């Protein structure tokens, strides 16, 4: 029987359906923006709830067509944080026909690590750091190559930081400086290895890789394993911060619905690379959803 996993994030809702050999049959991304306005209000907007419930209805139809009765469903930062998260999770549970597990940041970090460890077995026995940039939080996981040595969830993400700092289109130099200072302050207390590779998962990283590859059509195989040095990431960030949203949407490889928040997400990756003095960032089109599927297959 196929296995279906739904990852309900701050920016997107992701549906992954795998066959019995763990090969993807369906891999969908839709933008519900549950985190829109959340940083300022502490609540999920009615508009975002309605948009995300409509995505749940679409996913229920897809799963029914594929013969999936009960999916695995998790929610992350927006549902952890919002005072009215029940306004979404109650109706979504009824639509999807499955409970929604709102997972802690530490569990989210462990799932991201699991997906990377299974995707890149050649990293075994060498230290590396996994970075999963979401809309509302960023998970940072250090490994000695065999096991996790630290795992944290930091409340900075592409949507949150864009709304907090990047008020103009394009952002001003002062806004960019404030963005960097905010990220650096969040990263400063973390005990992390230096000089090790970063493996970056989730949409910010894969969009960055697609831009570097100038992909006309998104290709998960092409972006998985793509390598970028800090200098190349900084150059893309400078390009994004000096372009308006319309110009960003026109960039080859850009996912149009990420164009308004991509600079905030890439800034996180850039500052992480400098904080770690990392020689390379390896991108992966596998994150929490794949970690859940791998976890289920092992039970």
ChimeraX attribute file (.defattr): number of C-alpha atoms within 10 A of each C-alpha:
attribute: neighborCount
match mode: 1-to-1
recipient: residues
	/A:1	10
	/A:2	18
	/A:3	23
	/A:4	27
	/A:5	23
	/A:6	27
	/A:7	24
	/A:8	28
	/A:9	24
	/A:10	28
	/A:11	28
	/A:12	22
	/A:13	22
	/A:14	22
	/A:15	25
	/A:16	22
	/A:17	24
	/A:18	18
	/A:19	13
	/A:20	10
	/A:21	8
	/A:22	14
	/A:23	10
	/A:24	15
	/A:25	13
	/A:26	14
	/A:27	15
	/A:28	12
	/A:29	14
	/A:30	18
	/A:31	18
	/A:32	24
	/A:33	24
	/A:34	32
	/A:35	27
	/A:36	22
	/A:37	17
	/A:38	21
	/A:39	19
	/A:40	10
	/A:41	11
	/A:42	15
	/A:43	20
	/A:44	26
	/A:45	20
	/A:46	12
	/A:47	12
	/A:48	19
	/A:49	21
	/A:50	14
	/A:51	16
	/A:52	23
	/A:53	19
	/A:54	15
	/A:55	21
	/A:56	25
	/A:57	15
	/A:58	14
	/A:59	22
	/A:60	20
	/A:61	15
	/A:62	15
	/A:63	22
	/A:64	12
	/A:65	10
	/A:66	16
	/A:67	13
	/A:68	16
	/A:69	16
	/A:70	16
	/A:71	21
	/A:72	20
	/A:73	23
	/A:74	21
	/A:75	21
	/A:76	23
	/A:77	28
	/A:78	26
	/A:79	24
	/A:80	14
	/A:81	17
	/A:82	19
	/A:83	14
	/A:84	13
	/A:85	19
	/A:86	12
	/A:87	15
	/A:88	19
	/A:89	19
	/A:90	12
	/A:91	14
	/A:92	21
	/A:93	15
	/A:94	12
	/A:95	17
	/A:96	24
	/A:97	14
	/A:98	14
	/A:99	16
	/A:100	19
	/A:101	15
	/A:102	20
	/A:103	16
	/A:104	13
	/A:105	20
	/A:106	17
	/A:107	17
	/A:108	28
	/A:109	26
	/A:110	22
	/A:111	21
	/A:112	27
	/A:113	30
	/A:114	22
	/A:115	23
	/A:116	24
	/A:117	20
	/A:118	15
	/A:119	18
	/A:120	14
	/A:121	10
	/A:122	10
	/A:123	18
	/A:124	15
	/A:125	12
	/A:126	12
	/A:127	20
	/A:128	24
	/A:129	27
	/A:130	27
	/A:131	29
	/A:132	27
	/A:133	26
	/A:134	26
	/A:135	31
	/A:136	26
	/A:137	23
	/A:138	24
	/A:139	25
	/A:140	28
	/A:141	24
	/A:142	23
	/A:143	23
	/A:144	17
	/A:145	17
	/A:146	12
	/A:147	13
	/A:148	17
	/A:149	14
	/A:150	17
	/A:151	23
	/A:152	18
	/A:153	20
	/A:154	19
	/A:155	19
	/A:156	24
	/A:157	29
	/A:158	27
	/A:159	28
	/A:160	26
	/A:161	26
	/A:162	23
	/A:163	17
	/A:164	16
	/A:165	19
	/A:166	23
	/A:167	11
	/A:168	10
	/A:169	13
	/A:170	18
	/A:171	18
	/A:172	15
	/A:173	12
	/A:174	11
	/A:175	18
	/A:176	20
	/A:177	11
	/A:178	16
	/A:179	20
	/A:180	18
	/A:181	13
	/A:182	16
	/A:183	22
	/A:184	16
	/A:185	10
	/A:186	12
	/A:187	19
	/A:188	10
	/A:189	8
	/A:190	14
	/A:191	9
	/A:192	20
	/A:193	18
	/A:194	16
	/A:195	16
	/A:196	21
	/A:197	23
	/A:198	28
	/A:199	27
	/A:200	27
	/A:201	26
	/A:202	20
	/A:203	26
	/A:204	29
	/A:205	28
	/A:206	27
	/A:207	24
	/A:208	27
	/A:209	29
	/A:210	24
	/A:211	19
	/A:212	19
	/A:213	15
	/A:214	14
	/A:215	17
	/A:216	12
	/A:217	11
	/A:218	18
	/A:219	13
	/A:220	15
	/A:221	10
	/A:222	16
	/A:223	23
	/A:224	21
	/A:225	18
	/A:226	19
	/A:227	18
	/A:228	17
	/A:229	16
	/A:230	19
	/A:231	14
	/A:232	15
	/A:233	23
	/A:234	18
	/A:235	11
	/A:236	18
	/A:237	22
	/A:238	15
	/A:239	13
	/A:240	24
	/A:241	23
	/A:242	17
	/A:243	16
	/A:244	16
	/A:245	19
	/A:246	13
	/A:247	12
	/A:248	23
	/A:249	17
	/A:250	12
	/A:251	16
	/A:252	16
	/A:253	22
	/A:254	25
	/A:255	21
	/A:256	16
	/A:257	12
	/A:258	21
	/A:259	19
	/A:260	21
	/A:261	22
	/A:262	28
	/A:263	31
	/A:264	30
	/A:265	27
	/A:266	25
	/A:267	26
	/A:268	25
	/A:269	27
	/A:270	22
	/A:271	19
	/A:272	20
	/A:273	24
	/A:274	16
	/A:275	17
	/A:276	17
	/A:277	16
	/A:278	19
	/A:279	17
	/A:280	20
	/A:281	27
	/A:282	21
	/A:283	29
	/A:284	27
	/A:285	23
	/A:286	23
	/A:287	24
	/A:288	28
	/A:289	27
	/A:290	26
	/A:291	24
	/A:292	24
	/A:293	22
	/A:294	16
	/A:295	13
	/A:296	12
	/A:297	12
	/A:298	7
	/A:299	5
